[in-house]
Amino acid sequence: WHLADVELPDYRNYWAFAVLADVRNGYGFAGFDKGDPITPISLPRGLPDDLSQGLRAPPDPDDEDYSRDQIWLGNHSFSWVTLQELLAYDLDAPMTLRGMVSAESARRFRETGEPPRSSVGWTRQPGFERIEWQEPIRDHASLVVDLIDALAGLGDPENVRIVFGFDECWRDL
């Protein structure tokens, strides 16, 4: 294995984290219910035994010489998946979501079946209702779609993989 010269998407997408390694699967910040857990590709597998040389000694962000341009895999739930596993995952499978939405969104959902454009886990603000709805996983796990697009031209899907971990949401790098 070796590092590929490819720009990977780098943004928080918690439903994608659930797909990749069962991280934040069905709950959001502070444990608020966001929906039913989805089936992940796998539980965190740890770092692979045959890790490329470029990833064997990832930098420590607490080191004074640390640069954001260096590779940082995070600090928990280390894992890896192949492009083949990403391609085989059923992103069109329905997922059940739950959240609090404006009264107008709840009414529109009841009348037309149109899912809400946004929701919150919980609020005391008046005029919000808790609803449950279904949408395809791909609509909420956009990072997985973006990873597939970024990796697609690198070779045989069984021989292309990403190695990753997750950072603490409050870490300031």
Disulfide bonds with the S-S distance in Angstrom:
none
